[in-house]
Amino acid sequence: MSQRSAGPELLRLIDLIAKLPGLGPRSARRVALHLLKRNETLLKPLADAMAEAGAKIQKCETCGNYDTVQPCAVCQLPGRDDGLICVVEDVPDLWALERGGAYRGRYHVIGGVLSAIDGIGPEDLGIAALVRRVEAGGIREVILGLNATVDGQTTAHYIADQLEGKGVEVTRLAHGVPIGGELDHLDDGTLAAALRSRRGV
Protein backbone atom coordinates (compact mmCIF):
# COMPACT_ATOMS: atom_id res chain seq x y z
CA MET A 1 0.00 0.00 0.00
CA SER A 2 1.49 3.32 -1.03
CA GLN A 3 1.79 6.31 1.25
CA ARG A 4 -0.70 8.20 -0.95
CA SER A 5 -3.48 5.61 -0.70
CA ALA A 6 -3.78 5.69 3.11
CA GLY A 7 -3.05 8.00 5.99
CA PRO A 8 -0.38 7.39 8.63
CA GLU A 9 -2.90 6.07 11.17
CA LEU A 10 -4.14 3.34 8.83
CA LEU A 11 -0.62 2.48 7.73
CA ARG A 12 0.43 2.15 11.37
CA LEU A 13 -2.58 -0.09 12.10
CA ILE A 14 -1.72 -2.34 9.15
CA ASP A 15 1.95 -2.45 10.14
CA LEU A 16 1.09 -3.49 13.71
CA ILE A 17 -1.40 -6.14 12.57
CA ALA A 18 1.24 -7.53 10.18
CA LYS A 19 3.49 -8.23 13.18
CA LEU A 20 1.01 -10.82 14.49
CA PRO A 21 1.92 -14.50 13.89
CA GLY A 22 0.64 -15.87 10.60
CA LEU A 23 -0.25 -12.48 9.12
CA GLY A 24 1.65 -10.80 6.32
CA PRO A 25 1.07 -7.37 4.77
CA ARG A 26 -1.82 -8.48 2.55
CA SER A 27 -3.63 -10.30 5.36
CA ALA A 28 -3.01 -7.32 7.64
CA ARG A 29 -4.66 -4.98 5.12
CA ARG A 30 -7.72 -7.25 4.93
CA VAL A 31 -7.96 -7.44 8.74
CA ALA A 32 -7.57 -3.66 9.10
CA LEU A 33 -10.30 -2.97 6.54
CA HIS A 34 -12.58 -5.54 8.18
CA LEU A 35 -12.10 -3.81 11.54
CA LEU A 36 -12.72 -0.35 10.06
CA LYS A 37 -15.94 -1.48 8.39
CA ARG A 38 -17.16 -2.62 11.80
CA ASN A 39 -15.90 0.33 13.80
CA GLU A 40 -18.59 0.40 16.48
CA THR A 41 -19.23 -3.34 16.82
CA LEU A 42 -15.67 -4.67 16.50
CA LEU A 43 -12.85 -2.12 16.28
CA LYS A 44 -13.74 -0.01 19.32
CA PRO A 45 -14.62 -2.97 21.58
CA LEU A 46 -11.39 -4.69 20.50
CA ALA A 47 -9.34 -1.58 21.23
CA ASP A 48 -10.98 -1.29 24.67
CA ALA A 49 -10.36 -4.98 25.42
CA MET A 50 -6.72 -4.70 24.35
CA ALA A 51 -6.19 -1.58 26.49
CA GLU A 52 -7.74 -3.30 29.50
CA ALA A 53 -5.69 -6.46 28.91
CA GLY A 54 -2.50 -4.42 28.64
CA ALA A 55 -3.28 -2.64 31.89
CA LYS A 56 -4.46 -5.58 33.98
CA ILE A 57 -3.02 -8.86 32.66
CA GLN A 58 0.42 -9.83 33.92
CA LYS A 59 2.69 -12.83 34.02
CA CYS A 60 2.23 -15.12 37.01
CA GLU A 61 5.31 -14.91 39.23
CA THR A 62 4.96 -18.58 40.14
CA CYS A 63 4.31 -20.46 36.89
CA GLY A 64 4.51 -17.90 34.04
CA ASN A 65 0.85 -18.07 32.97
CA TYR A 66 -1.05 -14.86 32.13
CA ASP A 67 -3.78 -13.60 34.44
CA THR A 68 -5.03 -10.54 36.32
CA VAL A 69 -4.17 -11.97 39.76
CA GLN A 70 -1.01 -13.12 41.54
CA PRO A 71 -0.59 -16.05 41.65
CA CYS A 72 -2.71 -16.94 38.62
CA ALA A 73 -6.05 -18.76 38.79
CA VAL A 74 -4.42 -22.06 37.75
CA CYS A 75 -1.87 -21.83 40.57
CA GLN A 76 -4.70 -21.09 43.02
CA LEU A 77 -6.77 -24.13 42.02
CA PRO A 78 -7.29 -26.39 45.05
CA GLY A 79 -6.77 -30.12 44.95
CA ARG A 80 -3.75 -30.03 42.62
CA ASP A 81 -0.70 -32.22 43.21
CA ASP A 82 1.95 -29.77 44.45
CA GLY A 83 4.65 -32.41 44.05
CA LEU A 84 4.32 -32.42 40.24
CA ILE A 85 5.56 -29.67 37.93
CA CYS A 86 5.01 -29.85 34.18
CA VAL A 87 7.48 -27.69 32.26
CA VAL A 88 6.08 -26.21 29.04
CA GLU A 89 7.52 -23.95 26.40
CA ASP A 90 4.82 -21.29 26.37
CA VAL A 91 1.40 -20.36 27.75
CA PRO A 92 -0.62 -21.99 24.91
CA ASP A 93 0.94 -25.32 25.89
CA LEU A 94 -0.26 -24.83 29.47
CA TRP A 95 -3.74 -23.99 28.19
CA ALA A 96 -3.74 -27.11 25.98
CA LEU A 97 -2.91 -29.37 28.93
CA GLU A 98 -5.57 -27.69 31.06
CA ARG A 99 -8.12 -28.10 28.28
CA GLY A 100 -7.44 -31.84 28.19
CA GLY A 101 -8.14 -32.12 31.91
CA ALA A 102 -5.84 -35.13 32.38
CA TYR A 103 -3.07 -33.33 34.30
CA ARG A 104 -3.64 -32.34 37.93
CA GLY A 105 -0.25 -30.95 38.95
CA ARG A 106 1.43 -27.56 38.73
CA TYR A 107 3.11 -25.82 35.80
CA HIS A 108 6.25 -23.91 34.89
CA VAL A 109 6.37 -21.90 31.64
CA ILE A 110 9.97 -21.33 30.54
CA GLY A 111 9.06 -18.91 27.73
CA GLY A 112 10.71 -20.60 24.75
CA VAL A 113 13.46 -23.07 23.91
CA LEU A 114 17.22 -22.93 23.59
CA SER A 115 18.22 -21.88 20.08
CA ALA A 116 21.74 -21.05 19.00
CA ILE A 117 20.46 -19.73 15.65
CA ASP A 118 18.09 -17.27 17.35
CA GLY A 119 20.58 -16.42 20.08
CA ILE A 120 18.38 -17.78 22.89
CA GLY A 121 20.43 -19.11 25.78
CA PRO A 122 19.54 -20.47 29.24
CA GLU A 123 19.60 -16.97 30.74
CA ASP A 124 16.78 -15.93 28.37
CA LEU A 125 14.43 -18.62 29.66
CA GLY A 126 12.80 -19.41 33.00
CA ILE A 127 15.06 -22.39 33.70
CA ALA A 128 16.82 -20.84 36.70
CA ALA A 129 13.42 -20.08 38.28
CA LEU A 130 12.45 -23.74 37.77
CA VAL A 131 15.62 -24.90 39.52
CA ARG A 132 14.84 -22.54 42.42
CA ARG A 133 11.32 -24.00 42.71
CA VAL A 134 12.76 -27.50 42.89
CA GLU A 135 15.44 -26.49 45.40
CA ALA A 136 12.76 -24.93 47.62
CA GLY A 137 11.50 -28.47 48.26
CA GLY A 138 8.26 -30.37 47.99
CA ILE A 139 8.67 -31.36 44.33
CA ARG A 140 9.06 -35.06 43.61
CA GLU A 141 8.70 -35.10 39.79
CA VAL A 142 9.34 -32.66 36.94
CA ILE A 143 7.58 -33.56 33.69
CA LEU A 144 9.16 -32.09 30.57
CA GLY A 145 6.25 -31.22 28.30
CA LEU A 146 8.35 -29.54 25.60
CA ASN A 147 7.69 -29.83 21.88
CA ALA A 148 9.34 -32.71 20.03
CA THR A 149 11.57 -30.44 17.95
CA VAL A 150 15.37 -30.42 17.89
CA ASP A 151 15.44 -27.26 20.01
CA GLY A 152 12.75 -28.65 22.31
CA GLN A 153 14.74 -31.82 22.91
CA THR A 154 17.96 -29.85 23.42
CA THR A 155 16.18 -27.75 26.03
CA ALA A 156 14.76 -30.86 27.72
CA HIS A 157 18.25 -32.38 28.01
CA TYR A 158 19.63 -29.12 29.39
CA ILE A 159 16.88 -28.91 32.03
CA ALA A 160 17.44 -32.56 32.98
CA ASP A 161 21.14 -31.81 33.47
CA GLN A 162 20.32 -28.78 35.64
CA LEU A 163 18.02 -30.87 37.85
CA GLU A 164 20.43 -33.77 38.24
CA GLY A 165 21.18 -34.43 41.89
CA LYS A 166 18.28 -32.25 43.08
CA GLY A 167 16.29 -35.22 44.41
CA VAL A 168 13.52 -35.13 41.80
CA GLU A 169 12.49 -37.58 39.12
CA VAL A 170 12.64 -36.02 35.65
CA THR A 171 10.27 -37.49 33.07
CA ARG A 172 8.98 -36.40 29.68
CA LEU A 173 5.75 -36.75 27.77
CA ALA A 174 5.59 -39.83 25.55
CA HIS A 175 6.02 -39.31 21.82
CA GLY A 176 4.47 -41.55 19.23
CA VAL A 177 1.26 -42.67 17.55
CA PRO A 178 -1.69 -40.39 18.39
CA ILE A 179 -5.06 -41.88 19.31
CA GLY A 180 -6.91 -42.47 16.05
CA GLY A 181 -3.72 -42.13 14.03
CA GLU A 182 -2.89 -44.43 11.12
CA LEU A 183 0.69 -45.63 10.72
CA ASP A 184 0.68 -44.93 6.99
CA HIS A 185 0.05 -41.22 7.64
CA LEU A 186 2.77 -40.69 10.26
CA ASP A 187 6.21 -39.27 9.57
CA ASP A 188 9.36 -41.33 10.12
CA GLY A 189 10.34 -39.42 13.29
CA THR A 190 6.98 -40.06 14.95
CA LEU A 191 7.14 -43.76 14.07
CA ALA A 192 10.67 -44.03 15.46
CA ALA A 193 9.60 -42.29 18.69
CA ALA A 194 6.60 -44.63 18.98
CA LEU A 195 8.85 -47.65 18.67
CA ARG A 196 11.27 -46.34 21.30
CA SER A 197 8.38 -45.57 23.68
CA ARG A 198 6.66 -48.94 23.29
CA ARG A 199 5.34 -50.65 26.42
CA GLY A 200 3.74 -53.91 27.48
CA VAL A 201 0.03 -54.59 27.01
N, C-alpha and C positions, 0 to 999 in steps of 0.2 A: 504494500500500500504506500503510495507516494505521500510526501508531506503535504501536497496541495489537495489531496482528496479527503483528508481528515484533519481535525484540529489536534493540538498536543494532548488534550485530555483523553481523547479516544485512542490515540496512538499509544499513550502510556498504559491505558487499560488493556489493550491488545498485547502489548509487550509483557505486562505482568501475567496475563492469562497464559501466554506462550511459555512461561517458565514452569508451569505445572507439568507433572509427569504425564507423558503420552500425548501432549498437545504441542503441535508445531504452529508456525505463523498462520497458516490457512485455517486450521481448526480454531485457533484463538480468535481470528476475525469472525468466524461463524458464531462462536460462543458470545463474543462481545455484542454482536448485532442482535442475537437472540435475547440477551439480557436487556438491551436498550429498548427493544420492541415491547418488553414486559416490565417497564420501568417501575410501576407502582406495585405489581403483584410479585415480581421476582427480584429485580435489581436492588431496590431499596431495602426489602426485607433481608436479602443476602448481605448487603453492606452492613446493616445493623447487626446481624448475627455474627459476621466476621469481626466487627469492632468489639462486640461483647465477648466473643471467644478470645480475642487477643488480650483483652483486659483481665479476664477472669481465669482462663484455663492455664494451668502450669504443669510442669513435670513433677511427678511424685518423687519425693526425696528418698523413698524407700525402694521402689521397684522400677521407676522410670516411665510408668504409664502417664497418660494425660488426664487431668481431672481439675475440678474447681476447689477440691479440698485436699488437705494434707493430714495423714497419708490418703491415697486415693481410695475410691469406693471398693475396689477389688482387694486392696490390702486390709480394709476394715471388715471384710466379710467374715462372719463368725463360722466356726466349724471347719475351717481349713486346716490342713496338716502343716504346721509351722516347721516341721523337720525336712520338708521337701522344697527345693527351689528349682524352678525350670528356667533356664537361661535361654532367652530368645534374642534375635537380631534387632527387631524393631516392634513398635506398638501394634501394628496390624497382626503380627504373629501371636501376640498375647491375646488379642481380640479373637483370633481364629480358634485358639485353644479354649477360651472361655465359651465361645459359641458352641463348641462340640460338647461341653459339659462333662467330659470324661476325666479331667484333671482337677484335683481338689487341693493342690498345694499352693505355694507362693511363687512369685515370678521375680525375674531380674532382667530388665531390658538393657542390653549393652550398647545399643545405638549404632550398630553396623557390624562390619567384619574387617579383619586385617586385610590390607591390600597394598602391596608394594607399589603397584602401578598407580594407584590413586593417592599414594602417600599417607595412608591411614595406618598408624602404628598403635601399639597397646595403650599409649597415653591418650589417644583420641577416643577411646572406648571406655565403657563402665566396668572394665575388668578388675581394676584395683578396688572399686567399691564392692564388687562381688566377693573378693578375697576378704575384705574387712567384715562383711556380713558372716562369712563362714567362720572367721577367726573369733567373732563375738560369741560363738557357741550356739548350740541348739539345733544345728543343721546336721542331718545324718546322710542326706543324698542330694547331689546336684545333678539335674537332668539337663543335658545339652540338647536343646531343641533348635539347633541352628540349621539353616538350609543346606542341602546336600550339594553344594557347589565346592569348587576347589578352595575358594577363600573361606567358605563356611567351615570346611573340614580343617583347614589350617588354623582357624580361630579356635575350633573345638580342641585341637591338640594342644594349642598354646594354653588355653584355660585349664585343661587337664594337668598340664605340667605345673601351672601356678598353684593348683590345689593339692598337688602331691604332698603327702605327709601332713595334711591338715586334719586328718581323722574323718574324712567324709568319703562316701562312695560316689564315684563319678560315672554316670551312665549317659547313654544318648538314645534318642528316638530311633526305632527300627526303620530301616530303609528297605523298600522292596515292592512287591506286587500289591497294588491298591485293591480294596474290596470292590468286586465287580470288574476288575481289570482282566483283559485277555492277553496272554503271553505274546501273541503275534503282534500286538500293538505297542509293546513296551520297548524302550531303547535298551541298548546293550548294557549301559551302566546300571540301570534299574534292575535288570535281570541278574547281573553279577552281584549286586547288593543283596538281592533276594536270596540268592544261593548262599552267600556268606552268612546271612541272618537266619538260615533255616533252623527249625526246632522240631522236637518230637511231637507226635500227635497221639 
